[in-house]
Amino acid sequence: MKQKTKKSVSKKIKVTGSGKLMRRSSGQNHYNSRDTGAQTRAKRIDKGFVVAKEEQNVKNALPYA
């Protein structure tokens, strides 16, 4: 049987070419028009790599990534 991808995880995590996992910063879905310019620019940047402890859980949620 095919495995299902956790859509909530797939929207927050990006897999790099070397297989590392980068997470997206939270608080970007709505109410963005009231943010200052500095806050808006800060949201464009990914927050870095997923912690090694959580990496296996994330990979299980993304079977085809």
NUVO-720939 format. One record per residue: x, y, z of N, C-alpha, C in turn; residue in one letter; residue number from 1. Coordinates in steps of 0.001 Angstrom, whole numbers, plus 500000, padded with zeros to 6 digits. Each point is the difference from the previous one (the first is absolute). Layout:
REM NUVO-720939
[dofi [X,Y,Z],[X,Y,Z],[X,Y,Z],A,NUM]
...
This chain:
REM NUVO-720939
[dofi [500835,498821,500000],[499165,501179,500000],[500889,501255,500000],M,1]
[dofi [499543,501036,499321],[500767,501238,499959],[499966,500700,501352],K,2]
[dofi [501112,500662,500328],[500054,500791,501220],[499480,501398,499705],Q,3]
[dofi [499430,500620,501010],[499482,501350,499831],[500992,501008,500575],K,4]
[dofi [500103,501131,499323],[500843,501102,500452],[499213,500866,500970],T,5]
[dofi [500617,500359,501136],[499381,500945,500919],[500081,501385,499376],K,6]
[dofi [498856,500544,499573],[499998,501271,499277],[500457,501161,500874],K,7]
[dofi [499700,499955,501294],[500432,501098,500873],[501518,500062,500071],S,8]
[dofi [500656,498845,499987],[501457,499966,500050],[500581,500432,498661],V,9]
[dofi [499378,499575,498911],[500543,500319,498681],[499940,501493,499697],S,10]
[dofi [499095,500724,500673],[499915,501438,499778],[501032,500767,500827],K,11]
[dofi [500555,499368,501026],[500935,500677,500888],[501451,499589,499780],K,12]
[dofi [500232,498843,499388],[501342,499443,499862],[500386,499933,498533],I,13]
[dofi [501243,500378,499719],[500538,499893,498644],[501229,499106,500063],K,14]
[dofi [500094,499060,499063],[501149,499098,499957],[501009,500576,499013],V,15]
[dofi [501234,500197,500449],[501033,500560,499136],[500535,498920,499067],T,16]
[dofi [500852,500376,499091],[500569,499053,499050],[500835,498934,500652],G,17]
[dofi [500656,500326,501111],[500831,499017,500700],[499201,499174,500994],S,18]
[dofi [498694,500276,500124],[499157,499206,500889],[499759,500603,501366],G,19]
[dofi [500537,501187,500245],[499750,500657,501285],[498591,500584,499997],K,20]
[dofi [499452,500205,501180],[498637,500501,500144],[500030,501427,500533],L,21]
[dofi [499397,500927,499263],[499907,501384,500449],[498554,500294,500351],M,22]
[dofi [499797,500704,501133],[498632,500290,500410],[499655,501450,499717],R,23]
[dofi [498734,500231,499765],[499477,501332,499711],[499612,500661,501317],R,24]
[dofi [500177,501295,500079],[499636,500694,501228],[498486,500038,500151],S,25]
[dofi [499529,499983,501228],[498567,499973,500260],[499424,501405,499931],S,26]
[dofi [498683,500089,499988],[499312,501288,500023],[499978,500718,498672],G,27]
[dofi [499880,499268,498905],[500029,500638,498682],[498700,499843,499214],Q,28]
[dofi [498995,499375,500578],[498839,499647,499196],[498991,501130,499832],N,29]
[dofi [499732,500754,501037],[499041,501092,499864],[500355,501105,500976],H,30]
[dofi [499315,501133,499881],[500289,501218,500782],[501387,500542,499685],Y,31]
[dofi [500436,499894,498768],[501327,500482,499644],[500010,501476,499616],N,32]
[dofi [498857,500559,499666],[499983,501386,499546],[500302,500976,501135],S,33]
[dofi [499785,499597,501232],[500244,500913,501118],[501444,499969,500487],R,34]
[dofi [500819,499122,499442],[501393,499919,500417],[500801,501178,499467],D,35]
[dofi [501062,500340,500709],[500903,501033,499521],[500830,499443,498853],T,36]
[dofi [500705,500871,499299],[500827,499553,498886],[501097,499054,500439],G,37]
[dofi [500585,500269,501162],[501069,499134,500501],[499472,498606,500325],A,38]
[dofi [498796,499923,500566],[499413,498697,500308],[499698,499229,498725],Q,39]
[dofi [499501,500686,498979],[499684,499344,498735],[501253,499441,499349],T,40]
[dofi [501090,500761,500014],[501258,499515,499415],[500563,498830,500795],R,41]
[dofi [499824,500027,501320],[500510,498914,500836],[499261,498694,499737],A,42]
[dofi [498748,500091,499600],[499210,498796,499736],[500410,499306,498707],K,43]
[dofi [500689,500693,499127],[500418,499395,498734],[501132,498994,500174],R,44]
[dofi [500675,500049,501136],[501183,499175,500222],[499586,498706,500696],I,45]
[dofi [500493,498867,499500],[499772,498736,500696],[500795,500008,501300],D,46]
[dofi [499487,499318,500997],[500568,500076,501343],[501184,499076,500220],K,47]
[dofi [500362,499199,499038],[501153,499136,500184],[499606,498547,499968],G,48]
[dofi [500867,499177,500520],[499832,498564,499871],[499199,499426,501157],F,49]
[dofi [499367,498870,499738],[499225,499294,501011],[500966,499357,500995],V,50]
[dofi [499613,499977,501260],[500824,499395,501047],[500153,498503,499705],V,51]
[dofi [501165,499471,500286],[500300,498605,499677],[499042,499032,500691],A,52]
[dofi [499518,500327,501194],[499074,499124,500721],[498679,499863,499243],K,53]
[dofi [499567,501064,499358],[498710,499996,499315],[500113,499542,498552],E,54]
[dofi [501207,499855,499503],[500191,499740,498576],[499355,498696,499547],E,55]
[dofi [500094,498949,500796],[499418,498720,499591],[498479,500065,499982],Q,56]
[dofi [499397,500719,500954],[498545,500159,500008],[499530,500749,498765],N,57]
[dofi [500741,501024,499604],[499624,500787,498827],[500151,499162,498743],V,58]
[dofi [501055,499221,499911],[500197,499166,498817],[498921,498930,499881],K,59]
[dofi [499498,499513,501129],[498903,499040,499956],[498721,500653,499501],N,60]
[dofi [499805,501286,500298],[498811,500712,499556],[500074,500381,498527],A,61]
[dofi [501207,500027,499438],[500199,500334,498595],[500609,498795,499272],L,62]
[dofi [499217,498980,499686],[500576,498776,499462],[500613,500147,498605],P,63]
[dofi [499563,500978,499215],[500468,500128,498621],[500928,501185,499792],Y,64]
[dofi [500496,500595,501083],[500889,501160,499881],[501452,499565,500029],A,65]
